[in-house]
């Protein structure tokens, strides 16, 4: 098989399939994110094949070289530092180019943080939507989350430790204080699951957190949302008549009824 996408362990080095090991041993070239990281795994399993760096910063530059090797009939295996390449790591563009040229491709099943995190969250696993990393910029992130707020599916995000506080705070504002779980360091020694509402998780994150993080958030419950719609709007109207500020109304109503602060703000502004 000229091109193979090969998942690698996300924590424990034992989390790799026998087939993945065979494909890596038979590869003419292994394209990897970081040769130092991949060398640890390959040495552990006594695999000695040529490594080529293939990461987010050189993906397009490396493409011609890898495509040329595939056209020659060489076997190219693509791995990431951890998990399945092509989702939130390099690999998909090469895979698509190879497909478009009619070259042989294969994607091996294997380790991924998404499925364990969804199941460990305790939230409904069917259906769920994987949304990757939220946008970097605040405005883009709010717009992105606003488009997600009415989805009834369980939502799955990748978040990074130094950005998680800002990202989760925006989720509380836009999605409401929903049930959620933050799954940390899956398959590693310090694996941990923090369950509760988004605001509870935010408090834990603000105390300081490290490691690889997957955030699972419950989808919108239509039954609950419709039931409380009239109540929170009536209470927000009463607060406005009492002279409270929009900011205070949004904070109090969102906390009491678990509705997005932005929805409360928009409603109160419409009354003015």
VOBA-1610 file (N, C-alpha, C; in pm, whole numbers, padded with zeros to 5 digits, always signed):
BEGIN
Unk+00084-00119+00000Unk+00000+00000+00000Unk+00088+00125+00000Unk+00094+00201-00112Unk+00185+00317-00118Unk+00166+00419-00007Unk+00043+00460+00025Unk+00022+00559+00132Unk-00065+00500+00242Unk-00014+00504+00364Unk-00091+00454+00479Unk-00092+00559+00588Unk-00210+00590+00637Unk-00226+00678+00754Unk-00229+00586+00875Unk-00131+00604+00964Unk-00112+00509+01074Unk-00129+00580+01209Unk-00233+00544+01285Unk-00249+00603+01420Unk-00140+00552+01515Unk-00097+00640+01603Unk+00004+00603+01703Unk-00052+00630+01843Unk+00008+00571+01947Unk-00045+00586+02083Unk-00060+00732+02127Unk-00166+00760+02201Unk-00187+00895+02254Unk-00132+00909+02395Unk-00080+00802+02450Unk-00022+00807+02584Unk+00060+00683+02610Unk-00007+00574+02638Unk+00058+00447+02666Unk+00112+00386+02537Unk+00241+00355+02533Unk+00302+00301+02412Unk+00244+00166+02370Unk+00173+00099+02461Unk+00111-00029+02427Unk-00015-00012+02343Unk-00064+00110+02332Unk-00188+00135+02257Unk-00160+00149+02107Unk-00110+00042+02048Unk-00084+00041+01904Unk-00117-00099+01852Unk-00167-00107+01730Unk-00209-00237+01678Unk-00092-00312+01615Unk-00107-00443+01606Unk-00006-00525+01541Unk+00006-00487+01393Unk-00106-00453+01333Unk-00103-00414+01192Unk-00026-00284+01173Unk-00046-00188+01263Unk+00026-00060+01253Unk+00176-00084+01261Unk+00219-00172+01350Unk+00361-00203+01363Unk+00416-00267+01236Unk+00337-00355+01176Unk+00381-00420+01052Unk+00395-00318+00940Unk+00296-00228+00926Unk+00300-00128+00819Unk+00420-00035+00837Unk+00450+00003+00960Unk+00565+00090+00985Unk+00697+00018+00952Unk+00705-00111+00983Unk+00827-00186+00953Unk+00847-00202+00802Unk+00736-00209+00728Unk+00745-00230+00583Unk+00756-00101+00503Unk+00740+00015+00570Unk+00740+00143+00500Unk+00879+00176+00445Unk+00880+00239+00326Unk+01006+00289+00271Unk+01041+00424+00334Unk+00936+00501+00369Unk+00952+00632+00432Unk+00842+00648+00536Unk+00877+00703+00651Unk+00776+00738+00752Unk+00777+00889+00766Unk+00665+00952+00732Unk+00649+01097+00748Unk+00589+01122+00885Unk+00657+01204+00966Unk+00613+01224+01104Unk+00622+01371+01142Unk+00544+01409+01243Unk+00543+01548+01289Unk+00679+01590+01346Unk+00728+01514+01442Unk+00854+01545+01509Unk+00938+01418+01512Unk+01052+01421+01443Unk+01133+01300+01435Unk+01181+01253+01573Unk+01202+01348+01665Unk+01247+01311+01800Unk+01139+01234+01874Unk+01014+01285+01865Unk+00903+01218+01933Unk+00877+01081+01873Unk+00875+01073+01740Unk+00846+00946+01674Unk+00956+00845+01697Unk+01080+00891+01710Unk+01192+00799+01732Unk+01176+00720+01862Unk+01114+00781+01961Unk+01092+00712+02089Unk+01005+00589+02068Unk+00894+00609+01994Unk+00802+00499+01966Unk+00870+00393+01880Unk+00938+00436+01774Unk+00998+00342+01680Unk+01110+00261+01745Unk+01191+00326+01827Unk+01297+00253+01897Unk+01239+00149+01993Unk+01127+00188+02057Unk+01062+00097+02153Unk+01023-00034+02085Unk+00982-00025+01959Unk+00939-00145+01886Unk+01044-00191+01785Unk+01166-00141+01800Unk+01278-00184+01717Unk+01248-00167+01567Unk+01193-00051+01533Unk+01163-00019+01393Unk+01265+00085+01346Unk+01329+00056+01236Unk+01434+00145+01185Unk+01408+00175+01038Unk+01332+00281+01013Unk+01300+00323+00877Unk+01333+00471+00863Unk+01358+00518+00740Unk+01389+00661+00719Unk+01273+00750+00762Unk+01304+00857+00836Unk+01202+00950+00883Unk+01213+01083+00806Unk+01097+01140+00776Unk+01089+01271+00711Unk+00993+01357+00792Unk+01034+01477+00829Unk+00945+01565+00906Unk+00829+01611+00818Unk+00711+01609+00876Unk+00588+01644+00802Unk+00490+01702+00902Unk+00495+01835+00919Unk+00414+01899+01023Unk+00340+02020+00966Unk+00265+02088+01052Unk+00177+02195+01007Unk+00253+02309+00939Unk+00379+02329+00974Unk+00455+02441+00920Unk+00526+02409+00789Unk+00539+02279+00755Unk+00607+02246+00629Unk+00525+02153+00540Unk+00397+02137+00575Unk+00311+02041+00507Unk+00308+02065+00356Unk+00284+02188+00315Unk+00275+02218+00172Unk+00410+02206+00102Unk+00518+02247+00171Unk+00652+02238+00112Unk+00696+02092+00094Unk+00654+02005+00186Unk+00696+01865+00182Unk+00612+01783+00084Unk+00496+01837+00045Unk+00403+01763-00039Unk+00465+01712-00170Unk+00535+01796-00248Unk+00591+01747-00375Unk+00685+01627-00357Unk+00768+01633-00252Unk+00860+01522-00226Unk+00785+01392-00199Unk+00685+01398-00110Unk+00611+01277-00073Unk+00528+01225-00190Unk+00466+01316-00266Unk+00387+01272-00381Unk+00477+01206-00486Unk+00597+01258-00504Unk+00690+01197-00600Unk+00726+01056-00557Unk+00748+01036-00426Unk+00781+00902-00377Unk+00663+00806-00397Unk+00543+00856-00377Unk+00424+00771-00397Unk+00409+00733-00544Unk+00435+00826-00633Unk+00425+00796-00777Unk+00528+00692-00819Unk+00641+00690-00749Unk+00744+00590-00777Unk+00706+00452-00724Unk+00598+00447-00646Unk+00554+00320-00590Unk+00611+00288-00453Unk+00681+00386-00393Unk+00734+00364-00259Unk+00621+00365-00156Unk+00641+00293-00049Unk+00541+00285+00058Unk+00569+00395+00161Unk+00474+00487+00172Unk+00487+00601+00263Unk+00386+00585+00376Unk+00434+00585+00498Unk+00346+00580+00616Unk+00347+00719+00681Unk+00230+00769+00716Unk+00219+00899+00781Unk+00175+00877+00925Unk+00250+00934+01018Unk+00213+00927+01159Unk+00218+01068+01219Unk+00147+01088+01328Unk+00154+01214+01402Unk+00223+01186+01535Unk+00243+01289+01615Unk+00304+01269+01746Unk+00218+01176+01832Unk+00085+01184+01813Unk-00006+01099+01889Unk-00142+01098+01821Unk-00204+00981+01814Unk-00337+00972+01758Unk-00337+00949+01608Unk-00449+00982+01545Unk-00468+00956+01402Unk-00437+01080+01319Unk-00341+01073+01228Unk-00311+01189+01142Unk-00431+01225+01055Unk-00439+01354+01020Unk-00542+01396+00925Unk-00664+01458+00988Unk-00681+01447+01119Unk-00796+01509+01184Unk-00758+01647+01235Unk-00677+01653+01340Unk-00625+01781+01386Unk-00475+01790+01366Unk-00420+01695+01294Unk-00277+01690+01264Unk-00258+01678+01114Unk-00138+01706+01061Unk-00113+01694+00918Unk-00143+01553+00867Unk-00175+01544+00739Unk-00202+01414+00677Unk-00314+01417+00577Unk-00418+01498+00607Unk-00537+01497+00520Unk-00506+01549+00381Unk-00425+01656+00372Unk-00396+01715+00240Unk-00321+01615+00153Unk-00224+01546+00210Unk-00151+01444+00135Unk-00245+01332+00093Unk-00329+01289+00183Unk-00426+01184+00154Unk-00516+01224+00037Unk-00565+01347+00040Unk-00654+01396-00066Unk-00581+01405-00200Unk-00458+01455-00200Unk-00379+01462-00324Unk-00359+01323-00384Unk-00327+01227-00298Unk-00305+01090-00345Unk-00434+01032-00403Unk-00545+01055-00337Unk-00674+01007-00387Unk-00706+01068-00523Unk-00684+01200-00534Unk-00715+01271-00659Unk-00634+01218-00777Unk-00514+01165-00749Unk-00430+01110-00855Unk-00454+00961-00876Unk-00547+00905-00800Unk-00578+00764-00818Unk-00475+00670-00758Unk-00392+00720-00666Unk-00292+00636-00601Unk-00357+00554-00489Unk-00295+00444-00456Unk-00347+00359-00349Unk-00331+00427-00213Unk-00436+00426-00135Unk-00430+00484+00000Unk-00502+00392+00098Unk-00465+00403+00224Unk-00535+00329+00328Unk-00524+00406+00459Unk-00624+00393+00542Unk-00625+00455+00675Unk-00648+00345+00776Unk-00552+00324+00863Unk-00563+00219+00963Unk-00645+00266+01082Unk-00725+00178+01142Unk-00795+00214+01266Unk-00697+00214+01381Unk-00728+00291+01484Unk-00637+00292+01598Unk-00666+00404+01696Unk-00568+00442+01776Unk-00589+00537+01887Unk-00641+00673+01842Unk-00734+00725+01921Unk-00788+00860+01902Unk-00842+00905+02036Unk-00823+01032+02069Unk-00869+01082+02199Unk-01020+01103+02203Unk-01083+01116+02087Unk-01224+01156+02082Unk-01316+01053+02147Unk-01310+00929+02102Unk-01403+00827+02150Unk-01387+00801+02301Unk-01264+00779+02352Unk-01251+00761+02498Unk-01305+00880+02576Unk-01282+01003+02526Unk-01328+01122+02599Unk-01480+01128+02603Unk-01544+01101+02491Unk-01691+01103+02487Unk-01749+01003+02586Unk-01693+00883+02589Unk-01745+00779+02678Unk-01714+00810+02824Unk-01594+00862+02850Unk-01558+00896+02989Unk-01636+01015+03043Unk-01692+01097+02955Unk-01766+01215+02999Unk-01894+01181+03074Unk-01952+01066+03040Unk-02081+01030+03099Unk-02198+01094+03027Unk-02171+01174+02923Unk-02277+01235+02843Unk-02315+01142+02729Unk-02428+01168+02666Unk-02478+01079+02561Unk-02379+01067+02446Unk-02338+00945+02411Unk-02241+00928+02303Unk-02302+00927+02164Unk-02435+00922+02157Unk-02500+00918+02026Unk-02618+01012+02020Unk-02617+01105+01924Unk-02505+01137+01836Unk-02411+01237+01903Unk-02290+01247+01853Unk-02200+01353+01899Unk-02134+01419+01778Unk-02090+01542+01796Unk-02024+01617+01688Unk-01883+01654+01732Unk-01784+01615+01652Unk-01645+01652+01681Unk-01615+01784+01611Unk-01572+01885+01687Unk-01555+02020+01634Unk-01410+02069+01636Unk-01317+01984+01677Unk-01176+02022+01675Unk-01145+02136+01771Unk-01042+02213+01738Unk-01003+02327+01821Unk-01091+02448+01790Unk-01144+02518+01891Unk-01220+02641+01866Unk-01129+02745+01802Unk-01186+02839+01726Unk-01105+02946+01664Unk-01023+03023+01765Unk-00908+03074+01721Unk-00815+03144+01808Unk-00871+03279+01856Unk-00924+03358+01762Unk-00967+03494+01794Unk-01103+03492+01863Unk-01118+03582+01962Unk-01241+03587+02041Unk-01366+03604+01954Unk-01362+03701+01861Unk-01479+03726+01778Unk-01515+03607+01692Unk-01414+03544+01632Unk-01439+03426+01549Unk-01492+03311+01633Unk-01440+03300+01756Unk-01482+03191+01844Unk-01627+03208+01886Unk-01667+03330+01920Unk-01805+03356+01960Unk-01901+03326+01844Unk-01862+03368+01724Unk-01946+03341+01606Unk-01957+03190+01581Unk-01846+03120+01595Unk-01842+02976+01577Unk-01933+02906+01679Unk-01921+02944+01805Unk-02001+02883+01910Unk-02149+02916+01894Unk-02178+03036+01849Unk-02317+03076+01828Unk-02384+02984+01726Unk-02307+02939+01628Unk-02360+02846+01529Unk-02381+02706+01583Unk-02321+02677+01699Unk-02331+02544+01760Unk-02440+02534+01866Unk-02492+02648+01912Unk-02572+02647+02035Unk-02705+02572+02023Unk-02759+02560+01903Unk-02887+02492+01887Unk-02872+02346+01846Unk-02750+02299+01833Unk-02728+02158+01797Unk-02762+02069+01917Unk-02847+01970+01898Unk-02886+01884+02011Unk-02785+01774+02040Unk-02678+01764+01961Unk-02579+01658+01979Unk-02480+01695+02090Unk-02420+01593+02151Unk-02307+01614+02240Unk-02192+01673+02158Unk-02126+01776+02212Unk-02021+01847+02139Unk-01885+01810+02195Unk-01789+01786+02105Unk-01655+01746+02145Unk-01553+01845+02089Unk-01471+01904+02177Unk-01369+02002+02138Unk-01232+01958+02186Unk-01129+01992+02110Unk-00993+01988+02161Unk-00962+02128+02215Unk-00903+02135+02333Unk-00864+02265+02390Unk-00722+02253+02442Unk-00649+02364+02438Unk-00512+02365+02489Unk-00509+02431+02627Unk-00419+02387+02715Unk-00420+02435+02854Unk-00414+02587+02870Unk-00331+02654+02790Unk-00314+02798+02809Unk-00424+02881+02744Unk-00515+02816+02671Unk-00627+02887+02610Unk-00762+02842+02665Unk-00762+02734+02741Unk-00887+02672+02785Unk-00974+02767+02865Unk-00914+02850+02951Unk-00993+02942+03034Unk-01076+03037+02949Unk-01015+03102+02851Unk-01086+03195+02764Unk-01191+03122+02681Unk-01155+03004+02632Unk-01248+02930+02546Unk-01371+02884+02623Unk-01351+02831+02744Unk-01464+02782+02823Unk-01550+02899+02871Unk-01488+03012+02905Unk-01565+03130+02945Unk-01659+03174+02832Unk-01609+03170+02709Unk-01694+03205+02595Unk-01806+03103+02577Unk-01778+02978+02606Unk-01883+02875+02595Unk-01994+02899+02696Unk-01956+02939+02817Unk-02058+02971+02918Unk-02146+03085+02869Unk-02084+03187+02811Unk-02159+03303+02763Unk-02250+03267+02646Unk-02200+03189+02553Unk-02273+03163+02429Unk-02363+03041+02437Unk-02315+02933+02499Unk-02392+02809+02504Unk-02476+02796+02630Unk-02440+02871+02734Unk-02504+02854+02863Unk-02422+02761+02951Unk-02456+02754+03077Unk-02379+02674+03173Unk-02421+02528+03167Unk-02383+02460+03063Unk-02426+02323+03037Unk-02345+02219+03114Unk-02399+02098+03118Unk-02323+01986+03172Unk-02207+01956+03078Unk-02092+01922+03134Unk-01973+01902+03052Unk-01874+01814+03127Unk-01769+01778+03057Unk-01659+01703+03118Unk-01530+01741+03048Unk-01426+01762+03126Unk-01293+01789+03072Unk-01208+01665+03099Unk-01164+01601+02991Unk-01086+01478+03003Unk-00941+01512+02973Unk-00855+01482+03067Unk-00715+01524+03060Unk-00620+01404+03054Unk-00519+01414+02967Unk-00412+01315+02960Unk-00464+01172+02939Unk-00549+01153+02837Unk-00605+01021+02810Unk-00495+00919+02785Unk-00507+00805+02849Unk-00416+00691+02834Unk-00279+00714+02896Unk-00264+00823+02971Unk-00135+00852+03035Unk-00145+00829+03187Unk-00034+00844+03254Unk-00027+00816+03398Unk-00123+00904+03478Unk-00134+01032+03437Unk-00216+01127+03514Unk-00352+01153+03450Unk-00408+01052+03386Unk-00542+01067+03327Unk-00641+01112+03434Unk-00727+01208+03395Unk-00823+01265+03490Unk-00948+01309+03415Unk-01062+01294+03479Unk-01188+01342+03421Unk-01253+01438+03521Unk-01279+01560+03476Unk-01346+01661+03560Unk-01487+01678+03505Unk-01587+01636+03582Unk-01726+01642+03536Unk-01800+01749+03615Unk-01899+01809+03550Unk-01979+01913+03615Unk-02033+02008+03511Unk-02069+02128+03554Unk-02112+02229+03457Unk-01989+02299+03399Unk-02008+02372+03291Unk-01897+02446+03231Unk-01834+02543+03330Unk-01917+02607+03414Unk-01862+02704+03509Unk-01778+02634+03616Unk-01817+02514+03656Unk-01737+02438+03752Unk-01602+02401+03690Unk-01607+02355+03566Unk-01484+02319+03496Unk-01396+02442+03477Unk-01458+02557+03446Unk-01382+02681+03428Unk-01307+02717+03556Unk-01373+02701+03670Unk-01308+02729+03797Unk-01186+02641+03818Unk-01199+02515+03782Unk-01085+02421+03795Unk-00971+02461+03700Unk-01006+02498+03578Unk-00906+02536+03479Unk-00831+02662+03523Unk-00904+02756+03581Unk-00843+02882+03625Unk-00746+02863+03742Unk-00754+02750+03808Unk-00659+02718+03915Unk-00526+02671+03857Unk-00527+02638+03726Unk-00408+02589+03659Unk-00425+02445+03616Unk-00397+02419+03489Unk-00415+02283+03438Unk-00312+02258+03328Unk-00268+02134+03316Unk-00167+02097+03217Unk-00213+01974+03140Unk-00143+01949+03030Unk-00165+01825+02956Unk-00255+01840+02835Unk-00278+01727+02769Unk-00368+01722+02653Unk-00512+01718+02703Unk-00597+01806+02648Unk-00733+01822+02698Unk-00838+01798+02590Unk-00943+01727+02626Unk-01061+01712+02540Unk-01182+01756+02623Unk-01260+01848+02568Unk-01377+01900+02638Unk-01503+01847+02572Unk-01588+01785+02652Unk-01716+01732+02604Unk-01828+01815+02666Unk-01919+01865+02582Unk-02026+01953+02628Unk-02160+01898+02582Unk-02257+01898+02670Unk-02389+01846+02633Unk-02453+01934+02526Unk-02534+01871+02441Unk-02605+01945+02338Unk-02725+02018+02397Unk-02787+02100+02314Unk-02903+02174+02360Unk-03021+02079+02379Unk-03087+02089+02492Unk-03207+02012+02519Unk-03328+02096+02482Unk-03393+02058+02374Unk-03506+02138+02326Unk-03619+02143+02428Unk-03644+02028+02493Unk-03754+02025+02590Unk-03729+02122+02704Unk-03607+02117+02758Unk-03574+02205+02869Unk-03574+02350+02823Unk-03513+02375+02706Unk-03501+02512+02658Unk-03639+02577+02639Unk-03730+02505+02579Unk-03862+02561+02555Unk-03938+02582+02686Unk-03917+02492+02780Unk-03988+02502+02907Unk-03948+02626+02985Unk-03818+02661+02978Unk-03771+02774+03059Unk-03774+02907+02985Unk-03801+02901+02854Unk-03796+03024+02774Unk-03881+03135+02833Unk-04008+03103+02859Unk-04100+03205+02910Unk-04059+03255+03047Unk-04009+03163+03131Unk-03972+03200+03268Unk-03857+03300+03272Unk-03748+03268+03199Unk-03632+03357+03208Unk-03661+03492+03141Unk-03740+03492+03036Unk-03773+03618+02971Unk-03859+03707+03061Unk-03951+03643+03131Unk-04034+03719+03224Unk-03949+03778+03337Unk-03857+03697+03389Unk-03772+03745+03498Unk-03677+03855+03449Unk-03622+03838+03327Unk-03533+03940+03270Unk-03608+04072+03250Unk-03733+04065+03205Unk-03814+04185+03187Unk-03836+04257+03319Unk-03864+04179+03424Unk-03886+04238+03556Unk-03759+04305+03607Unk-03645+04244+03585Unk-03517+04302+03628Unk-03489+04432+03554Unk-03522+04435+03426Unk-03500+04557+03348Unk-03587+04670+03401Unk-03713+04638+03432Unk-03805+04740+03486Unk-03756+04791+03621Unk-03685+04702+03693Unk-03633+04740+03825Unk-03506+04824+03814Unk-03457+04843+03692Unk-03342+04930+03672Unk-03207+04860+03671Unk-03205+04728+03666Unk-03078+04656+03663Unk-03009+04674+03528Unk-02877+04664+03528Unk-02801+04677+03403Unk-02814+04550+03320Unk-02791+04563+03191Unk-02798+04447+03101Unk-02698+04341+03144Unk-02579+04385+03181Unk-02475+04290+03221Unk-02517+04210+03343Unk-02573+04278+03444Unk-02616+04209+03566Unk-02734+04116+03540Unk-02826+04162+03454Unk-02941+04078+03420Unk-02894+03950+03352Unk-02804+03965+03256Unk-02754+03849+03182Unk-02686+03751+03275Unk-02603+03801+03366Unk-02530+03714+03457Unk-02625+03638+03549Unk-02723+03708+03605Unk-02814+03644+03700Unk-02908+03545+03632Unk-02964+03585+03519Unk-03057+03496+03449Unk-02985+03373+03393Unk-02868+03394+03336Unk-02791+03281+03281Unk-02756+03182+03390Unk-02716+03233+03506Unk-02681+03146+03617Unk-02799+03068+03671Unk-02914+03132+03674Unk-03033+03068+03733Unk-03100+02969+03638Unk-03105+03004+03508Unk-03180+02922+03413Unk-03093+02844+03315Unk-02959+02859+03326Unk-02865+02788+03237Unk-02893+02818+03090Unk-02915+02945+03060Unk-02931+02988+02921Unk-02811+03075+02884Unk-02777+03084+02757Unk-02661+03164+02717Unk-02676+03311+02754Unk-02571+03370+02809Unk-02575+03512+02843Unk-02606+03598+02721Unk-02551+03560+02607Unk-02574+03640+02486Unk-02720+03642+02446Unk-02791+03531+02469Unk-02935+03527+02439Unk-03011+03624+02529Unk-02971+03625+02657Unk-03036+03715+02753Unk-03010+03861+02715Unk-02885+03891+02681Unk-02850+04028+02643Unk-02930+04073+02521Unk-02937+03986+02420Unk-03012+04023+02299Unk-03159+04049+02330Unk-03215+03964+02418Unk-03357+03981+02453Unk-03381+04112+02527Unk-03295+04142+02624Unk-03311+04264+02702Unk-03295+04387+02613Unk-03197+04383+02523Unk-03178+04496+02432Unk-03300+04517+02343Unk-03365+04406+02305Unk-03484+04417+02220Unk-03600+04483+02294Unk-03597+04481+02427Unk-03705+04541+02507Unk-03686+04691+02526Unk-03564+04736+02504Unk-03536+04877+02533Unk-03589+04970+02422
//
